[in-house]
Amino acid sequence: MKNNIQPISLQTAIVTGASSGIGQATAIELAKSGANVVVNYLNDKDGATETKLEIEKSGGECLIVQGDVSKLHDVSNLFNAT
């Protein structure tokens, strides 16, 4: 069976709750590993911006998208932005 997994440098990761805590740490580590990261947040825009700046400081690429993943419309917007 052939391994179809792409290297992380060719992947984009959407991290919900990435404005603080475990989500923030996960987003930063994924970026350090080479992934493009989409930071999704609900209310903490300052925290999401902090995550983005940390990712960019280490040479990564990041997009911030606000939305509530329990709402279909917001999830659709998140995927369209990504």
Phi and psi in radians as a Rosetta constraint file:
Dihedral C 1 N 2 CA 2 C 2 CIRCULARHARMONIC -1.427 0.35
Dihedral N 2 CA 2 C 2 N 3 CIRCULARHARMONIC 2.431 0.35
Dihedral C 2 N 3 CA 3 C 3 CIRCULARHARMONIC -1.439 0.35
Dihedral N 3 CA 3 C 3 N 4 CIRCULARHARMONIC 2.013 0.35
Dihedral C 3 N 4 CA 4 C 4 CIRCULARHARMONIC -1.774 0.35
Dihedral N 4 CA 4 C 4 N 5 CIRCULARHARMONIC 0.263 0.35
Dihedral C 4 N 5 CA 5 C 5 CIRCULARHARMONIC -1.362 0.35
Dihedral N 5 CA 5 C 5 N 6 CIRCULARHARMONIC 2.202 0.35
Dihedral C 5 N 6 CA 6 C 6 CIRCULARHARMONIC -1.391 0.35
Dihedral N 6 CA 6 C 6 N 7 CIRCULARHARMONIC 2.638 0.35
Dihedral C 6 N 7 CA 7 C 7 CIRCULARHARMONIC -1.080 0.35
Dihedral N 7 CA 7 C 7 N 8 CIRCULARHARMONIC 2.622 0.35
Dihedral C 7 N 8 CA 8 C 8 CIRCULARHARMONIC -1.026 0.35
Dihedral N 8 CA 8 C 8 N 9 CIRCULARHARMONIC -0.494 0.35
Dihedral C 8 N 9 CA 9 C 9 CIRCULARHARMONIC -1.158 0.35
Dihedral N 9 CA 9 C 9 N 10 CIRCULARHARMONIC -0.263 0.35
Dihedral C 9 N 10 CA 10 C 10 CIRCULARHARMONIC -1.813 0.35
Dihedral N 10 CA 10 C 10 N 11 CIRCULARHARMONIC 0.164 0.35
Dihedral C 10 N 11 CA 11 C 11 CIRCULARHARMONIC -1.964 0.35
Dihedral N 11 CA 11 C 11 N 12 CIRCULARHARMONIC 2.711 0.35
Dihedral C 11 N 12 CA 12 C 12 CIRCULARHARMONIC -2.059 0.35
Dihedral N 12 CA 12 C 12 N 13 CIRCULARHARMONIC 2.268 0.35
Dihedral C 12 N 13 CA 13 C 13 CIRCULARHARMONIC -1.939 0.35
Dihedral N 13 CA 13 C 13 N 14 CIRCULARHARMONIC 2.254 0.35
Dihedral C 13 N 14 CA 14 C 14 CIRCULARHARMONIC -1.709 0.35
Dihedral N 14 CA 14 C 14 N 15 CIRCULARHARMONIC 2.132 0.35
Dihedral C 14 N 15 CA 15 C 15 CIRCULARHARMONIC -2.038 0.35
Dihedral N 15 CA 15 C 15 N 16 CIRCULARHARMONIC 1.984 0.35
Dihedral C 15 N 16 CA 16 C 16 CIRCULARHARMONIC -1.460 0.35
Dihedral N 16 CA 16 C 16 N 17 CIRCULARHARMONIC 2.619 0.35
Dihedral C 16 N 17 CA 17 C 17 CIRCULARHARMONIC 1.180 0.35
Dihedral N 17 CA 17 C 17 N 18 CIRCULARHARMONIC 0.514 0.35
Dihedral C 17 N 18 CA 18 C 18 CIRCULARHARMONIC -1.493 0.35
Dihedral N 18 CA 18 C 18 N 19 CIRCULARHARMONIC 0.174 0.35
Dihedral C 18 N 19 CA 19 C 19 CIRCULARHARMONIC -1.522 0.35
Dihedral N 19 CA 19 C 19 N 20 CIRCULARHARMONIC -0.148 0.35
Dihedral C 19 N 20 CA 20 C 20 CIRCULARHARMONIC -2.894 0.35
Dihedral N 20 CA 20 C 20 N 21 CIRCULARHARMONIC 2.950 0.35
Dihedral C 20 N 21 CA 21 C 21 CIRCULARHARMONIC 1.016 0.35
Dihedral N 21 CA 21 C 21 N 22 CIRCULARHARMONIC -2.444 0.35
Dihedral C 21 N 22 CA 22 C 22 CIRCULARHARMONIC -1.084 0.35
Dihedral N 22 CA 22 C 22 N 23 CIRCULARHARMONIC -0.679 0.35
Dihedral C 22 N 23 CA 23 C 23 CIRCULARHARMONIC -1.081 0.35
Dihedral N 23 CA 23 C 23 N 24 CIRCULARHARMONIC -0.740 0.35
Dihedral C 23 N 24 CA 24 C 24 CIRCULARHARMONIC -1.122 0.35
Dihedral N 24 CA 24 C 24 N 25 CIRCULARHARMONIC -0.826 0.35
Dihedral C 24 N 25 CA 25 C 25 CIRCULARHARMONIC -1.079 0.35
Dihedral N 25 CA 25 C 25 N 26 CIRCULARHARMONIC -0.697 0.35
Dihedral C 25 N 26 CA 26 C 26 CIRCULARHARMONIC -1.119 0.35
Dihedral N 26 CA 26 C 26 N 27 CIRCULARHARMONIC -0.800 0.35
Dihedral C 26 N 27 CA 27 C 27 CIRCULARHARMONIC -1.045 0.35
Dihedral N 27 CA 27 C 27 N 28 CIRCULARHARMONIC -0.767 0.35
Dihedral C 27 N 28 CA 28 C 28 CIRCULARHARMONIC -1.139 0.35
Dihedral N 28 CA 28 C 28 N 29 CIRCULARHARMONIC -0.755 0.35
Dihedral C 28 N 29 CA 29 C 29 CIRCULARHARMONIC -1.174 0.35
Dihedral N 29 CA 29 C 29 N 30 CIRCULARHARMONIC -0.686 0.35
Dihedral C 29 N 30 CA 30 C 30 CIRCULARHARMONIC -1.068 0.35
Dihedral N 30 CA 30 C 30 N 31 CIRCULARHARMONIC -0.741 0.35
Dihedral C 30 N 31 CA 31 C 31 CIRCULARHARMONIC -1.125 0.35
Dihedral N 31 CA 31 C 31 N 32 CIRCULARHARMONIC -0.737 0.35
Dihedral C 31 N 32 CA 32 C 32 CIRCULARHARMONIC -1.086 0.35
Dihedral N 32 CA 32 C 32 N 33 CIRCULARHARMONIC -0.487 0.35
Dihedral C 32 N 33 CA 33 C 33 CIRCULARHARMONIC -1.427 0.35
Dihedral N 33 CA 33 C 33 N 34 CIRCULARHARMONIC -0.138 0.35
Dihedral C 33 N 34 CA 34 C 34 CIRCULARHARMONIC 1.967 0.35
Dihedral N 34 CA 34 C 34 N 35 CIRCULARHARMONIC -0.089 0.35
Dihedral C 34 N 35 CA 35 C 35 CIRCULARHARMONIC -1.305 0.35
Dihedral N 35 CA 35 C 35 N 36 CIRCULARHARMONIC 2.617 0.35
Dihedral C 35 N 36 CA 36 C 36 CIRCULARHARMONIC -1.376 0.35
Dihedral N 36 CA 36 C 36 N 37 CIRCULARHARMONIC 2.422 0.35
Dihedral C 36 N 37 CA 37 C 37 CIRCULARHARMONIC -2.139 0.35
Dihedral N 37 CA 37 C 37 N 38 CIRCULARHARMONIC 2.362 0.35
Dihedral C 37 N 38 CA 38 C 38 CIRCULARHARMONIC -1.893 0.35
Dihedral N 38 CA 38 C 38 N 39 CIRCULARHARMONIC 2.064 0.35
Dihedral C 38 N 39 CA 39 C 39 CIRCULARHARMONIC -1.605 0.35
Dihedral N 39 CA 39 C 39 N 40 CIRCULARHARMONIC 2.018 0.35
Dihedral C 39 N 40 CA 40 C 40 CIRCULARHARMONIC -1.816 0.35
Dihedral N 40 CA 40 C 40 N 41 CIRCULARHARMONIC 2.323 0.35
Dihedral C 40 N 41 CA 41 C 41 CIRCULARHARMONIC -2.408 0.35
Dihedral N 41 CA 41 C 41 N 42 CIRCULARHARMONIC 2.783 0.35
Dihedral C 41 N 42 CA 42 C 42 CIRCULARHARMONIC -1.725 0.35
Dihedral N 42 CA 42 C 42 N 43 CIRCULARHARMONIC -1.000 0.35
Dihedral C 42 N 43 CA 43 C 43 CIRCULARHARMONIC -2.199 0.35
Dihedral N 43 CA 43 C 43 N 44 CIRCULARHARMONIC -0.380 0.35
Dihedral C 43 N 44 CA 44 C 44 CIRCULARHARMONIC -1.674 0.35
Dihedral N 44 CA 44 C 44 N 45 CIRCULARHARMONIC 1.329 0.35
Dihedral C 44 N 45 CA 45 C 45 CIRCULARHARMONIC -1.094 0.35
Dihedral N 45 CA 45 C 45 N 46 CIRCULARHARMONIC -0.659 0.35
Dihedral C 45 N 46 CA 46 C 46 CIRCULARHARMONIC -1.079 0.35
Dihedral N 46 CA 46 C 46 N 47 CIRCULARHARMONIC -0.731 0.35
Dihedral C 46 N 47 CA 47 C 47 CIRCULARHARMONIC -1.139 0.35
Dihedral N 47 CA 47 C 47 N 48 CIRCULARHARMONIC -0.702 0.35
Dihedral C 47 N 48 CA 48 C 48 CIRCULARHARMONIC -1.122 0.35
Dihedral N 48 CA 48 C 48 N 49 CIRCULARHARMONIC -0.698 0.35
Dihedral C 48 N 49 CA 49 C 49 CIRCULARHARMONIC -1.139 0.35
Dihedral N 49 CA 49 C 49 N 50 CIRCULARHARMONIC -0.691 0.35
Dihedral C 49 N 50 CA 50 C 50 CIRCULARHARMONIC -1.062 0.35
Dihedral N 50 CA 50 C 50 N 51 CIRCULARHARMONIC -0.755 0.35
Dihedral C 50 N 51 CA 51 C 51 CIRCULARHARMONIC -1.064 0.35
Dihedral N 51 CA 51 C 51 N 52 CIRCULARHARMONIC -0.819 0.35
Dihedral C 51 N 52 CA 52 C 52 CIRCULARHARMONIC -1.026 0.35
Dihedral N 52 CA 52 C 52 N 53 CIRCULARHARMONIC -0.789 0.35
Dihedral C 52 N 53 CA 53 C 53 CIRCULARHARMONIC -1.109 0.35
Dihedral N 53 CA 53 C 53 N 54 CIRCULARHARMONIC -0.695 0.35
Dihedral C 53 N 54 CA 54 C 54 CIRCULARHARMONIC -1.117 0.35
Dihedral N 54 CA 54 C 54 N 55 CIRCULARHARMONIC -0.719 0.35
Dihedral C 54 N 55 CA 55 C 55 CIRCULARHARMONIC -1.131 0.35
Dihedral N 55 CA 55 C 55 N 56 CIRCULARHARMONIC -0.803 0.35
Dihedral C 55 N 56 CA 56 C 56 CIRCULARHARMONIC -1.191 0.35
Dihedral N 56 CA 56 C 56 N 57 CIRCULARHARMONIC -0.569 0.35
Dihedral C 56 N 57 CA 57 C 57 CIRCULARHARMONIC -1.083 0.35
Dihedral N 57 CA 57 C 57 N 58 CIRCULARHARMONIC -0.561 0.35
Dihedral C 57 N 58 CA 58 C 58 CIRCULARHARMONIC -1.607 0.35
Dihedral N 58 CA 58 C 58 N 59 CIRCULARHARMONIC 0.186 0.35
Dihedral C 58 N 59 CA 59 C 59 CIRCULARHARMONIC 1.606 0.35
Dihedral N 59 CA 59 C 59 N 60 CIRCULARHARMONIC 0.080 0.35
Dihedral C 59 N 60 CA 60 C 60 CIRCULARHARMONIC -1.511 0.35
Dihedral N 60 CA 60 C 60 N 61 CIRCULARHARMONIC 2.991 0.35
Dihedral C 60 N 61 CA 61 C 61 CIRCULARHARMONIC -1.976 0.35
Dihedral N 61 CA 61 C 61 N 62 CIRCULARHARMONIC 2.482 0.35
Dihedral C 61 N 62 CA 62 C 62 CIRCULARHARMONIC -2.601 0.35
Dihedral N 62 CA 62 C 62 N 63 CIRCULARHARMONIC 2.501 0.35
Dihedral C 62 N 63 CA 63 C 63 CIRCULARHARMONIC -2.153 0.35
Dihedral N 63 CA 63 C 63 N 64 CIRCULARHARMONIC 2.424 0.35
Dihedral C 63 N 64 CA 64 C 64 CIRCULARHARMONIC -1.855 0.35
Dihedral N 64 CA 64 C 64 N 65 CIRCULARHARMONIC 2.297 0.35
Dihedral C 64 N 65 CA 65 C 65 CIRCULARHARMONIC -2.356 0.35
Dihedral N 65 CA 65 C 65 N 66 CIRCULARHARMONIC 2.139 0.35
Dihedral C 65 N 66 CA 66 C 66 CIRCULARHARMONIC -1.466 0.35
Dihedral N 66 CA 66 C 66 N 67 CIRCULARHARMONIC 2.448 0.35
Dihedral C 66 N 67 CA 67 C 67 CIRCULARHARMONIC 2.979 0.35
Dihedral N 67 CA 67 C 67 N 68 CIRCULARHARMONIC 2.764 0.35
Dihedral C 67 N 68 CA 68 C 68 CIRCULARHARMONIC -1.805 0.35
Dihedral N 68 CA 68 C 68 N 69 CIRCULARHARMONIC 1.926 0.35
Dihedral C 68 N 69 CA 69 C 69 CIRCULARHARMONIC -1.223 0.35
Dihedral N 69 CA 69 C 69 N 70 CIRCULARHARMONIC -0.038 0.35
Dihedral C 69 N 70 CA 70 C 70 CIRCULARHARMONIC -1.534 0.35
Dihedral N 70 CA 70 C 70 N 71 CIRCULARHARMONIC -0.035 0.35
Dihedral C 70 N 71 CA 71 C 71 CIRCULARHARMONIC -1.980 0.35
Dihedral N 71 CA 71 C 71 N 72 CIRCULARHARMONIC 2.123 0.35
Dihedral C 71 N 72 CA 72 C 72 CIRCULARHARMONIC -0.950 0.35
Dihedral N 72 CA 72 C 72 N 73 CIRCULARHARMONIC -0.748 0.35
Dihedral C 72 N 73 CA 73 C 73 CIRCULARHARMONIC -1.049 0.35
Dihedral N 73 CA 73 C 73 N 74 CIRCULARHARMONIC -0.772 0.35
Dihedral C 73 N 74 CA 74 C 74 CIRCULARHARMONIC -1.156 0.35
Dihedral N 74 CA 74 C 74 N 75 CIRCULARHARMONIC -0.659 0.35
Dihedral C 74 N 75 CA 75 C 75 CIRCULARHARMONIC -1.128 0.35
Dihedral N 75 CA 75 C 75 N 76 CIRCULARHARMONIC -0.730 0.35
Dihedral C 75 N 76 CA 76 C 76 CIRCULARHARMONIC -1.064 0.35
Dihedral N 76 CA 76 C 76 N 77 CIRCULARHARMONIC -0.767 0.35
Dihedral C 76 N 77 CA 77 C 77 CIRCULARHARMONIC -1.094 0.35
Dihedral N 77 CA 77 C 77 N 78 CIRCULARHARMONIC -0.702 0.35
Dihedral C 77 N 78 CA 78 C 78 CIRCULARHARMONIC -1.049 0.35
Dihedral N 78 CA 78 C 78 N 79 CIRCULARHARMONIC -0.812 0.35
Dihedral C 78 N 79 CA 79 C 79 CIRCULARHARMONIC -1.216 0.35
Dihedral N 79 CA 79 C 79 N 80 CIRCULARHARMONIC -0.650 0.35
Dihedral C 79 N 80 CA 80 C 80 CIRCULARHARMONIC -1.151 0.35
Dihedral N 80 CA 80 C 80 N 81 CIRCULARHARMONIC -0.685 0.35
Dihedral C 80 N 81 CA 81 C 81 CIRCULARHARMONIC -1.155 0.35
Dihedral N 81 CA 81 C 81 N 82 CIRCULARHARMONIC -0.665 0.35
